[in-house]
Amino acid sequence: MKQFFKFLFASLFGTFLALILMAAVTIGIIGAIASSTTSDKEVNVKDNSILYITLEEEVADRTSDDPFDNFDWNNFKSLPQIGLNDILENLDKAKKDDRIKGIFMDLTLVNLGLARMNEIRDAMVDFKTSGKFIYTYSDAMDQQAYYLASVSDKIYAHPGGILQLNGLSAQPVFLKGALDKLDIEMQVIRHGKFKSAIEPLTRENMSEANRLQTRVFVNSLWSTMVNEIAESRNLSADRINELADNLAVGSPQDAMTTGLIDGVKYRDEVLNELRELTEIEEGKDLNFVKIKKYTGAKVNGDDKSLEDYKTKIAVIYAAGEIQYGESESDVMGSKTIAEAIEKARKDEKVKSIVLRVNSPGGSSLASDIIWRQVVLAKKDKPVVVSMGNLAASGGYYISCGADKIIADENTITGSIGVFGIIPNAKGFFNNKLGVTFDTVNTNTYSDMGNGVRPLKNVETQYITNLVERIYDDFVNKVAEGRSMTYAEVDSVGQGRVWTGTDALEIGLVDEIGGLSRAIEVAAELAKIEKYSIYELPEQKSPFEDIAKQFSENMESKMAKKYFGEYFSDFNGIYKNLTEFGVYARMPYNYNIQ
């Protein structure tokens, strides 16, 4: 027995010691990751440096402080990630930095979205006013990467590479056939003939109304791209469309012959050209500074005094699907954003608010909670909305009450409409699985919307009335915020999607511009010249709910890896299948290529 207890206690002690060691190692690894990715250490920039830019990783509106947001768990390393806010700030800083002689963009894959890409492109146009160069090199470049590259002084491609130019295409995914085979019926009530969020679940192709709106906004996006490429490359828009229509660009040599790029070279040849520009001896390393690392660089004369910091402009990032409660990964929580707006409103040092919206919409209730805080804030100080890639449906709902709305040319917005959706999976359970249900109700319609029986006529009318009431409320709020009549809003509403360019013409936005321009307008309205930026919501410590974050990140990364470019389509469809209720959400997730 003594031997038994001896070995028992030894085993327990050994297990306890192992757990302590594992915990210590884990904490050490996490600390190393956090310190390596969130360090505020000042970066030493050498003379004759070149700002080095690659944009392969997804770019959010705001750089995350969480080292696990872009952590590769397969290879156990942190991938460089930078938000649009820091990219724009760094480009402006580099323009004034005498140590930075130019920019080198190494473009192959670009994961930005057209509106964010246009904001970066505009910032690079501004950078060029300093007289500094921008060079781009690519082994293989799709047309969206080329759109960004076209701002460059010189564009070079690998001799064996690919450059694609064939126009834009929108291709939604439809699951009605699959649902029919599963005996699942999607019961939908909507207001708006263009409100097509539910079409992937109820149709096998686009409705004529949806096809019309898709054609209009895709052509608008393409027109913006073509016109800006044409201006940068000294070509006509007609010539670029001719090249696309005839698939005339099949190789880098074709691209050079047609004037789309400046040369076909190997990377080492381009680097030698950069050495000449920066007066670096042949064979010596170029002084590249990665744009992520450049965030920590200081430029003489850019430090603000304490007096400047007393005056602030709050920039509130409202990104993701709008849902009730707190924000999570890729989700905008009504509680989180409403509290951030309220905090900025009550802060006397904050003189103006910029609400950066990047959302396809979501819960109508959650949208209304955020809208209310925007309206309250506007009574105390100017509120300016900056629209990113998406500010549609619920995303427009939370924007319409602002003093000014600034949208990019390529922003997808509008989609003023509402829908309700309740699946009926009775056939699936009964016929496919052999599962049946029996019900006892206290009242006639207690089991309404339980998902395992069809709606009765009275129930359908009940939900229809709810949808109509919410749509009327939505339209009235837009009419009040935009100084329009109900009829005027309804005529451009009905769930219809618009680009930022078209939204400006019909009065849904006030000006074309990006986040930087929105901040300028906020300063003008507040009549301030010197200010600091106060970003909200405050980012949580990466060690808060770490297990939950790990689970969410892994699930999201696995799904994105599996579905690839169609992840957004299936993610939107999944939400429609699994979430019951009334929503202000844009027509599915357009996969535009």
N, C-alpha and C positions, 0 to 999 in steps of 0.2 A: 504493500500500500504506500509506503514511504517513497518507493521508486516511482510509483504512479503519480503521486503529487509532485515529485521532483520534476518529472518530465512534463507534467501538465503546466506547472508554473513557468518552467523554462520555455515551453512553447508559447504560452500567453505573453511572457516578457519579450520573446523574440518577435512575435507578431506585433506587439505594441511598439517595439523599437523600429520595426520595419515600416509601420505606418507613419511614425514620426519622421523617419528619413525620407519616405516618399513625399510627405507633405512639405518638408523643407526643400526638397529638390523641385517639386512642382511650383512652390512659391518663388524659388530662385529663378526658374525658367520664365514664369509669368512676369516677374520683376524685370528680367533682362529684356523680354519682348516689349514691355511697356516703356522702359527707359530708352530702348533703341528706336522706338517709333514716335515717341512724344517728347523727345528731348528739345528743350528750348535753347540749346547751346548755340552761341553765335557762330556763323559760318565765315571762314576767311576766304574771300574772293580775290584771286590774283588779278593783276593787270592783264589786259588782252584776253579776257575770258569770253567764252561763248555759252549762252544759256541753252542747255540741251533738253529737248522736249520729246517725250514719247507719250502716247495717250492710249495704250493698249488696255489698261485697267479701267473699269467703270468710273466715270467722274460724276460725283454727286454735286449738289449745289454748295455743300459745306464740307470742309475737311473734318473728318471724324477724329475725335480724341481717343477713340477706343481702338487699341492695337489689334483686337480680335476681329474687327470689322472686315479687314482685308488680309486675314491670316490664312496661309496655305497649310492646312493640317496634314495633307499628304506628305509634303516635303518639310514640314515644321519650320517654316520661315515666314517672316512678314513681308508682304509685297508692298511696294511703294504706292501710296494712294494720296491723291490731292484733290481737294474740292475746287469748284469753279471760283469760289470767293478768293482763295489763295492764288489761283492761276491768274486771275485778273489783277490782283494786287501786285503780284510778282512781275507781270508784264509792264505795268505802270512804273514799278520801281526800277526795272532793268532799263527802261527808256531813259531814266535820269542818271543811271549809274555809269560813270565814266570807265569803270573797269570792264563793263560788258560791251563788247564790240558788235555783237550780233546774236542771232538765234539760229540754231540748227535743229530742224524737226526731222525726226527719224520715224516716218509713218508707214505702217503696214495695216494694222487693225486700229480702228478708231471707234471707241465706245462712248459716244457723247449724246446723241440725239441732235436733231438739226438745229434747234433753238440754241442749245448750249454751244454747239459748234459755231454758230453765227456770232454769238457773243465773243467767243475767243478770237474769231476771225476779225471782228471789228476792233478788238483790242490790239491785234497785230497790225492792222492798218494804222492805228494811232501810234504804235511803236515805231513804225517806219518814218513818221514825221521827224524823228530824231536824226535821220540820216544813216542809221545803222542797218545792217543787212539782215535778211532772212533767207536761209537756204533750206531746202527740203530734199531728202533722199528717201527712196523706197525700193524695197525688193519686190513688193507686189502691192498695188494700191487700188482699192475700190473707189467708186465715184464720190462717196461722201468724204473719204480721206482726201481725194483730189480737190474737192471743193474747199477744204481748209488749206491745202497746199497751194492753191492757186494764188493766194495772197503773197507768195514768196517772190523774191527777186530772181532766184534761180531754182528750178526744179529738175532733179536728176533721177533717173531710174536705172536699176540693174539691167544689163543687156539681156538677161534671160527672164526678166520679170514680166509682170502683167499689169496693165492699166485698163480699168473697166470704165466705159462711158456708154450707157444704153438707156438712160432715163429712169424714172422712179416707178415703182409698182407697189400697190397695196393689195395684200392677199390675206383676207380673214379666213379663219378655220371654222367650219360648220359641223356640228355634232348631232343634228336632228336624226340622221339615219341611224347612228349608233344608239341614240336614246329610244328610237322606235323599236329597234331589235331587242332592247332591254325592257320594253313595255313601260317606259317612263314618260309621262306626259308633263310638259312644262306649262302651267297655267299662268298666263301673263296678262296684266292689265297695265296699259301705258297711256300717257298723253304726249302726243307729238308724233307726226308721221315719219319724222327723221330719227326718232329715238330708237336706235338700233342695237342697244346693248344686249337685247335679248335675242336678236336674230340668229346667232350661232346655235341657239337651243331650240328654235322654232322653225327654221328654214334650212334649205339645202343650198341656198345662194342668196345674193343680195336682193333686197327689194329695189324697185325702180327709184324710189325716193333716196334710199341709201346709196345706190350706185351713182345717182346724180351728185349728192353731196361729196362723196368720195372722189369722184372725178374732178370736181371743182377745187377741192382743197389740195389734192395731190398735184394738180396742174399749177396751182398757186405756189406750192413749195418748189416745184421744179423750175418755174419761171424765175423765182428769186435766185436759185442756185445758178441758173444759166446766165442771167443778167450780170451777176457779180463775177462769175468766171470770165465772161466776155470782156468786162471792163478791165479786169486784172491782166488778162492775157492779150489784150488789144485785138480781140476777135469780135465778130458779130454774133448776136444771139441766134440768128438764122443759121449761121455756119455751125455752131455747136449742136443745134438740133439736127442739122443735116448729118453730122458725124454720128450722132446717136441713132438716128433712124436707119442708117445704112451699116451700122456696126463697123464703122470705118477704122476704129481704134482697136486693134487686136494685139498689139505689141508695143513695147517702148519705142521702137523705131517708128511705128505709125504715129505715136503720140508726138514724137519730135518733129516729124515731117509736117504734121498738121498744126504745129505751133502750140500744142498743149503743154509740152515740157521743153526744157532748154538743152537737154543732152542725155545721152545714154553712156553711163560710166560705171565703173566698179567703185565700191565704197572707198578704197584706198586713194583713188584718183580724186574723189570729192574732198577727202580729208586733206590731201596735199593742197588743194585750192583754198581750203579754209586756213591752212598754215600761212599761205601767202597773204591772205587778207588780214591775219592777226600778227603777222611778222614773227612767226614761230619757225625756227630752223627746221629744215627737212630731217625727218627721222625722230624728232623730239615730239613728246606727247602734247596734244592740244589741251588747253585749260578749259575743259568742259565743267559746267556747274549744272547739275540736274535741277529742274524747276522745283521739285519737292524740297530739295536741300536748300535751295535759294531762299526759301521762306524765312530761314534763320539769319539771312544776311542783313547787314545794316548799311545804309547809304548816307553819306555825309549830308546833313541838312534836312534829313527826313524825320528826325526826332521831334515830337511835339512837346510843348511845355505843359506843366501841370494845369495851367489855366485852360489850355485847349481841351484837356481831358474832362474838364468839368461840364462841358457841353457835349451831349451825345446824340447820335442817331441810332435808334434801335433797329436792327435787322432781324426779323423773326422768320425762321425757315419753317415753312409749312409744306411738307413733302409726303407723298404717299396716299394710299387709299384712305378716305376719311371715315373714321369709325368712332363710335361712342367710347369715351374713357381715355386712357393714357396712351401715348405714342409708343410704338414698338418698332421693330425692324420693318421698314417699308410700309409703315402704317402711321397716318396722322391721327392722333387721338384728340378728340374735342376738348377734353379736360386739360391736356398739356398745352395746346395752342391757345385756348381761351385764357388760361392762367398766365401765359407768357405775354399776351397782349395787355391783360390787366396790369401786370407788373410794369410794363413799359409805360402804360398810361399814368400810373400813380407815381412813377419816378420823376421827380422835378428836374433832374439833370437831363432827362431824355426830352428833346425838343421836337422830335419828329419820329415817325415810325415807318419803316419799309417792311411790308409783308411779302416775302418771297414765296410765291405759290407754284408748286409743281405737283399737280394732282389730277387724276381722271375723275374725281368725285367720290361718291360713296353714300353713306347714310344721310338722309335728308334732315333728320333730327340733329345729328352731330354737326352738319353744315350750318344749321340755324343757330346753334350754340356759339359757334365761332363768329358767324356774321354779327350776332348781337354785340360781341365784344369789339368788333371793328367799328360799329356805329357809335358805341359809347366812347371809344378812344377818339374818334373824329371830332367829338364835341370839345375835347380838351387840347388836341394838337393835330397837326396834319398827318394823314395816313395815306401812304402811296403803296400801291400794289405793283410788284415786279413779277411778271409771268415768265415761267421757264418753258420747258418742252411742252407741258400740259397744264392747262388751267381751265378744265372743261367741266360742265355740269355742276356738281358740288364744288369743284374748284373755282368755277365762276361765281357761284352762289356766295362764297365767303369773300369774294373780291369786289362784288358790285357796290358795296357800301362805302368804298374808299373815296378820298378826295380826287385821286388821280390813278389811272390804270395804265401802266407801261408794259407793252408786250413786244416780244421779238417778232420779226417778220414771219418766222417759222413756227411760232407758238401755235399749238392747237387749242382752241378755246371755244366758248359758246356752249352748245349742247344743253340749252335751257329746256329741260324736260324731266319727266318723272316716270318711273315704272314700278310696278309691284310684281313679285314673282313667287309662286308657290308650286312646288313640284307635286305631282300625284304619282307615287311609286307603288300604287296598289297592284297593278299588273305585274310589276317586277317581283314583288314579294310573293304574290299568289302563284303566278305562272312559272316563274323562273326558279324560285327558291322553295316553294311550297309552304311559305309562311303566311299565316292569316292573323287577323286582328279582330277583336271584339271590344265593344265600347259601352260604357255606362256614363251618361251625361246627366248633370243636374238641370241643365237648361237645353233649349232646342239646338243651339249652335255652339255648345261648349267645346266641341272638337274641331271647330273651324280651323283650317290651315294646318292640320296635323300631318299632312304630307302623304297620307295613305288612303285618301279617297278624293273623288272629284268635288270641286266646289259646287254648292247649290246656287241657283239663280239669285237668291236673296244675298248670299255671301259674296257673290261676284259683284253685285251692285253696291254692296257695302264697301268693298275694297276700291271699286271704281270711284265712288264718292270721295274716299280718302285721297286717292291719287289726284283727282281733279282739284280738291281743296289745296293740296300741297303745291300743285302746279300754279294755281291762281296766286297763292302766297309768294311763290318764287318769282313769277312775272311782275307782281306788284312791287316786290323789293327791288328788282332790277330797274323797273320804271322810275321808282323814287330815287335810287342811287344814280341813275344815268340821265335824269331829267327827260325822260321819254314817256309817251303814253302807253297804256296797256296794249293797245292795238299795234303800236310800233314795235314793242318788244315781242309780242306774239308772232308778228310777221317774220321776225328773224330768229324766233325761238323754235318751238315744235321739235326740240331735240337736235336741231341742225348744228353741225360742227363747222367752224370757220378757222382760217389761218389768221395770224395777227394782222397781216396786211389787209385782208378782207374785213376783219373785225373793226379796224380803224375807219373804214369807209362807211360802215353801217352804225357807228356810234357806240360799239361795245367797249372800245378802248380809246384812250386819249392820245397816245403817242407810241411811236415805234422806238424801241431801245431795249437795253439789257439792264442788268442789276446795277451797273455803275451809273447809268443814266437815271435810274430810279432814285438812287441815293442823292444825286445832284438835284433832282426835282424836290426831294424831301427837304434838302437844305435851303433851296430857294423859297419854298413855301413857309419854312420856319424862320426865314431871313437870318440865317447864320452862315458864316464863312469858314470858321475853324471848329472842328468837331472830331470826336473819335467814334469808332463804330462799336456798338454794344450788341453782341450776338446772343440771340435767344432762340429756343429754350436753352437753358444751361445744360451742357452735356454731362451725362452721368459718369461717375467713375467706372472704368472698365471692370472693376472688381465687384460692382453691385450686381446681384443675381447672375453671377458668372455662369452657373450651370445652365440657366435659362437661355442666356445669350449664346452659349456654345451650341445648345440644341437648335435654336432658331437659325444660327448661321450655317450649321451643317445641313439642315433640312433645305434651306434656301439654295446653298451652293450645289447640293446634289441634284435638286430639281433643275437648276439653271444649266448644269452640265449635261443632264439627260435630255432636256427639251431644246437646248441650244437657243437659236434665234426665235423659236416659237414659245419660249417660256412665258412671255407676257400674255400671249393669246390664251394658253391653257390656264394660266393663273387667274385671269379674268373670268374665264368660263367656270373654273372651279368655285370661285366666289359666288357666282350666280347660282350654281347648283346647290351649294351648301348653306347659303345665307338667305333666310326668308325676310320679307319686309318690303318697305318702300324706299327706293333709292333714287338719287340724282347722280347718275354715273354716265360717262360718255359711251358711245357705241364701241363696244369691245376694245381691244388693244390693237391698234393698227400696226401691222408689221410692214413698214415701208422700207423698200430697198432700192 
